[in-house]
Amino acid sequence: MNAFSTSLDGHSLPRPTNPTYRSVFISDVHLGTRGCRSDFLAHFLGSFSTDHLYMVGDIVDGWRLRKSWYWDAMHDEVVKLILRHAANGAKVLYVPGNHDEMFRAWLPLGLEIGGVQLVGEAEHVTADGRRLLIIHGDQFDSVVRYARFLALLGDGAYTAALNINRWFNAVRRWLGYPYWSLSQWAKRQVKEAVKAIDRFEGALAGEARRRGFDGVVCGHIHHAEMRQVDGVQYLNTGDWVESCTALVEHYDGRLELIDWVAVNKLSFFTQQRMAVSEPA
């Protein structure tokens, strides 16, 4: 089983308890960007074993990498840990999103690389028999689907907001205040103003219902959620830029959203330095 030794400014962090999940779902990692919390994700990926690992889009940020290259050692660790899960017997599926849409061109080839299978969408049946549609969700975002220029403009604005957020929180930290996400706040104001999240959730739930699924697992909007929408279970995994959340399935079929930062009392202010040990 994977294990970590971790440090934060020279202080030890609690060793993960190594739970075993039936399934784990992550999305919106955005490897290739400075905003990606690959350190937190590596800590999470090394903390469990699983039978199924679903990567629900925007794992790699091709949009950003085409503009400027950024890839550090912790990004490599995330990739290594994903491949390790596959090598340890997990069924690993990669559903591309809009930021890693370059992989969609390879879907007809039915590629499987290092035990990771590339698929356009997937179906997952929970231990208690519920059928879940696994899809990134950008197909149901009217901005991305019908106005790519506006989507790219929005991506640039969000990236700028993340950069401003770092300086904003540096000042807050100096003044003794806790971390507060300016970019998340700004995004919520816009989304609430146009009711975009509700429309997105309704569209995804409607598609799942139309196709006979009991629920849908998606990402895309960086807003972790688990709720019933018109009789369909809507499950959004969140992201690993700010919320750092994942969806897990226990062996009795129970689904749970995990807020990794809150559970482990991690600090957004500090980059974690992690060393991944070899599996036992």
C-alpha positions as CSV (number, residue, x, y, z in Angstrom):
1,M,0.0,0.0,0.0
2,N,1.2,3.5,-0.8
3,A,2.7,5.5,2.1
4,F,4.0,9.0,2.6
5,S,6.5,10.7,4.8
6,T,5.5,14.4,4.8
7,S,6.8,17.6,6.2
8,L,5.6,21.1,6.4
9,D,8.2,23.7,7.2
10,G,10.2,21.0,9.0
11,H,7.2,19.8,11.1
12,S,5.7,16.3,10.6
13,L,2.2,15.9,9.3
14,P,0.0,13.0,10.5
15,R,0.6,9.9,8.4
16,P,-2.5,9.1,6.3
17,T,-4.6,6.2,7.7
18,N,-4.6,4.3,4.4
19,P,-8.3,3.6,4.0
20,T,-9.5,1.4,1.2
21,Y,-12.3,2.7,-1.0
22,R,-14.3,0.8,-3.6
23,S,-14.1,3.9,-5.9
24,V,-12.4,7.3,-6.0
25,F,-13.4,10.2,-8.3
26,I,-11.2,13.3,-8.9
27,S,-11.4,16.1,-11.5
28,D,-10.2,19.5,-12.4
29,V,-6.6,19.0,-11.2
30,H,-5.1,21.4,-13.8
31,L,-1.6,19.9,-13.9
32,G,0.6,22.4,-15.8
33,T,-0.6,25.4,-13.9
34,R,0.9,27.1,-10.8
35,G,-2.5,27.1,-9.2
36,C,-2.7,23.3,-9.1
37,R,-2.3,22.0,-5.5
38,S,-0.4,18.9,-6.7
39,D,1.1,18.7,-3.2
40,F,-2.3,18.2,-1.6
41,L,-3.4,15.8,-4.4
42,A,-0.2,13.7,-4.0
43,H,-0.8,13.5,-0.3
44,F,-4.4,12.3,-1.0
45,L,-3.5,9.9,-3.8
46,G,-0.9,8.2,-1.5
47,S,-3.3,7.8,1.4
48,F,-5.6,5.1,0.1
49,S,-6.0,2.0,-2.0
50,T,-9.0,1.6,-4.3
51,D,-10.6,-0.8,-6.8
52,H,-11.6,2.0,-9.2
53,L,-10.1,5.4,-9.9
54,Y,-12.0,7.8,-12.2
55,M,-10.3,11.0,-13.4
56,V,-13.2,13.1,-14.6
57,G,-11.6,15.7,-16.8
58,D,-9.2,18.6,-16.8
59,I,-6.5,16.6,-15.2
60,V,-3.9,18.2,-17.4
61,D,-4.5,21.9,-18.4
62,G,-3.6,21.9,-22.1
63,W,-4.9,25.4,-22.6
64,R,-2.4,26.8,-20.1
65,L,0.5,24.6,-21.3
66,R,0.1,25.8,-24.9
67,K,0.7,29.3,-23.6
68,S,3.5,28.7,-21.2
69,W,5.2,25.6,-19.9
70,Y,5.0,24.8,-16.1
71,W,5.6,21.4,-14.6
72,D,7.3,20.8,-11.3
73,A,8.4,17.7,-9.4
74,M,5.1,17.4,-7.5
75,H,3.2,17.2,-10.8
76,D,5.4,14.2,-11.6
77,E,4.6,12.7,-8.3
78,V,0.8,12.9,-9.0
79,V,1.3,11.1,-12.3
80,K,3.5,8.4,-10.6
81,L,0.9,7.8,-8.0
82,I,-1.9,7.5,-10.5
83,L,0.2,4.9,-12.4
84,R,0.9,3.2,-9.1
85,H,-2.8,2.7,-8.4
86,A,-3.1,1.1,-11.9
87,A,-0.1,-1.1,-11.3
88,N,-1.6,-2.2,-7.9
89,G,-4.7,-3.4,-9.7
90,A,-7.1,-0.5,-9.7
91,K,-9.2,0.1,-12.8
92,V,-8.2,3.6,-13.8
93,L,-10.3,5.5,-16.3
94,Y,-9.5,9.0,-17.7
95,V,-12.5,11.0,-19.1
96,P,-11.0,14.1,-20.8
97,G,-12.6,17.5,-20.2
98,N,-12.3,20.8,-22.1
99,H,-8.9,21.8,-20.7
100,D,-7.4,18.4,-21.8
101,E,-9.6,18.2,-24.9
102,M,-6.5,17.3,-27.0
103,F,-6.9,13.7,-25.6
104,R,-10.4,13.5,-27.1
105,A,-8.9,13.1,-30.5
106,W,-7.4,9.8,-29.3
107,L,-10.7,8.3,-28.1
108,P,-11.4,6.3,-31.3
109,L,-8.1,4.5,-30.8
110,G,-9.2,3.0,-27.5
111,L,-5.9,3.8,-25.9
112,E,-4.7,2.3,-22.6
113,I,-1.3,3.7,-21.4
114,G,0.3,2.4,-18.2
115,G,-3.0,0.8,-17.2
116,V,-4.9,4.1,-17.6
117,Q,-7.8,3.8,-20.1
118,L,-8.9,6.8,-22.1
119,V,-12.7,7.0,-22.5
120,G,-15.2,9.7,-23.6
121,E,-17.5,8.9,-20.7
122,A,-18.1,6.0,-18.4
123,E,-20.8,4.1,-16.4
124,H,-20.2,3.1,-12.8
125,V,-22.4,0.8,-10.8
126,T,-22.2,1.3,-7.1
127,A,-22.1,-1.6,-4.6
128,D,-25.8,-1.0,-3.9
129,G,-26.7,-1.1,-7.5
130,R,-27.0,2.5,-8.6
131,R,-26.0,3.4,-12.1
132,L,-23.9,6.6,-12.4
133,L,-23.0,8.4,-15.6
134,I,-19.4,9.7,-15.4
135,I,-18.8,12.7,-17.6
136,H,-16.8,15.9,-17.3
137,G,-19.7,18.2,-18.0
138,D,-18.4,20.9,-20.3
139,Q,-20.7,19.6,-23.0
140,F,-23.5,21.2,-20.9
141,D,-21.9,24.5,-20.2
142,S,-23.3,26.9,-22.8
143,V,-20.3,29.2,-22.6
144,V,-17.8,26.5,-23.4
145,R,-20.1,24.7,-25.9
146,Y,-21.2,27.6,-28.0
147,A,-18.5,30.4,-27.5
148,R,-15.0,29.0,-27.2
149,F,-13.5,32.6,-27.3
150,L,-15.6,33.6,-24.3
151,A,-14.6,30.4,-22.5
152,L,-10.9,31.1,-23.1
153,L,-11.4,34.7,-22.0
154,G,-13.1,33.4,-18.8
155,D,-10.2,31.0,-18.2
156,G,-7.7,33.9,-18.5
157,A,-9.8,36.0,-16.0
158,Y,-9.9,33.1,-13.6
159,T,-6.1,32.6,-13.8
160,A,-5.6,36.3,-13.2
161,A,-7.9,36.1,-10.2
162,L,-5.8,33.2,-8.8
163,N,-2.7,35.3,-9.2
164,I,-4.3,38.3,-7.4
165,N,-5.6,35.9,-4.8
166,R,-2.0,34.8,-3.8
167,W,-0.9,38.4,-3.2
168,F,-4.2,39.2,-1.5
169,N,-3.8,36.3,1.0
170,A,-0.1,37.2,1.6
171,V,-1.3,40.5,2.9
172,R,-4.0,38.8,5.0
173,R,-1.5,36.4,6.4
174,W,0.8,39.3,7.4
175,L,-2.1,40.9,9.1
176,G,-2.9,37.7,11.0
177,Y,-6.1,36.8,9.1
178,P,-6.9,33.3,7.8
179,Y,-6.9,32.2,4.1
180,W,-9.9,33.5,2.2
181,S,-10.5,32.8,-1.5
182,L,-11.1,36.0,-3.5
183,S,-11.3,34.1,-6.7
184,Q,-13.9,31.6,-5.3
185,W,-15.9,34.5,-3.9
186,A,-15.8,36.4,-7.3
187,K,-16.8,33.2,-9.1
188,R,-19.7,32.6,-6.8
189,Q,-21.0,36.1,-7.3
190,V,-21.0,35.7,-11.1
191,K,-22.4,32.2,-11.0
192,E,-25.2,33.2,-8.7
193,A,-26.0,36.3,-10.7
194,V,-26.7,34.3,-13.9
195,K,-27.8,31.1,-12.0
196,A,-25.2,29.2,-14.1
197,I,-24.6,26.5,-11.5
198,D,-28.3,25.6,-11.2
199,R,-28.6,25.4,-14.9
200,F,-25.5,23.3,-15.2
201,E,-26.7,20.9,-12.4
202,G,-30.1,20.7,-14.0
203,A,-28.7,19.9,-17.4
204,L,-26.5,17.1,-16.1
205,A,-29.2,15.6,-14.0
206,G,-31.6,15.8,-17.0
207,E,-29.2,14.0,-19.2
208,A,-28.6,11.3,-16.7
209,R,-32.4,10.8,-16.2
210,R,-33.0,10.8,-19.9
211,R,-30.5,8.0,-20.4
212,G,-31.8,5.9,-17.4
213,F,-29.1,6.6,-14.9
214,D,-29.7,7.0,-11.2
215,G,-27.0,9.7,-10.9
216,V,-24.3,11.6,-12.6
217,V,-20.7,12.3,-11.5
218,C,-19.0,15.3,-13.1
219,G,-16.6,18.2,-12.5
220,H,-15.9,21.3,-14.7
221,I,-17.4,24.1,-12.6
222,H,-15.0,23.7,-9.5
223,H,-17.9,23.5,-7.2
224,A,-18.1,20.3,-5.1
225,E,-21.7,19.2,-4.5
226,M,-23.8,16.1,-3.6
227,R,-27.6,16.5,-3.8
228,Q,-30.7,15.3,-5.5
229,V,-31.8,17.2,-8.6
230,D,-35.3,16.2,-9.8
231,G,-34.9,12.7,-8.5
232,V,-31.4,12.2,-9.8
233,Q,-28.3,12.1,-7.6
234,Y,-26.0,15.0,-8.8
235,L,-22.3,14.5,-7.7
236,N,-19.6,17.1,-8.5
237,T,-16.1,16.2,-7.4
238,G,-14.9,19.8,-7.1
239,D,-11.3,20.6,-8.0
240,W,-7.7,20.5,-6.9
241,V,-7.0,24.2,-7.4
242,E,-8.9,25.7,-4.4
243,S,-11.5,23.4,-2.9
244,C,-9.2,20.2,-3.0
245,T,-12.1,17.8,-2.8
246,A,-12.8,14.2,-4.1
247,L,-15.7,11.9,-4.2
248,V,-15.3,8.4,-2.7
249,E,-17.4,5.3,-2.6
250,H,-17.3,3.0,0.4
251,Y,-17.8,-0.8,0.0
252,D,-21.4,-0.5,1.1
253,G,-22.1,1.8,-1.8
254,R,-22.2,4.9,0.4
255,L,-20.8,8.0,-1.4
256,E,-18.9,10.8,0.4
257,L,-17.3,14.1,-0.6
258,I,-13.9,14.5,1.1
259,D,-12.5,18.0,1.7
260,W,-8.9,17.1,2.0
261,V,-7.7,20.4,3.3
262,A,-10.3,20.5,6.1
263,V,-9.9,16.9,7.1
264,N,-6.1,17.2,7.4
265,K,-6.0,20.8,8.6
266,L,-3.6,21.8,5.8
267,S,-2.6,25.3,5.1
268,F,-3.1,27.0,1.7
269,F,-0.4,29.4,2.6
270,T,2.4,26.9,2.6
271,Q,3.6,24.6,-0.2
272,Q,4.1,21.1,1.2
273,R,7.3,19.2,0.5
274,M,6.5,15.6,0.2
275,A,8.6,12.4,-0.4
276,V,6.7,9.4,-1.7
277,S,8.1,6.1,-0.3
278,E,8.1,2.9,-2.3
279,P,5.0,0.8,-1.8
280,A,5.2,-1.8,0.9
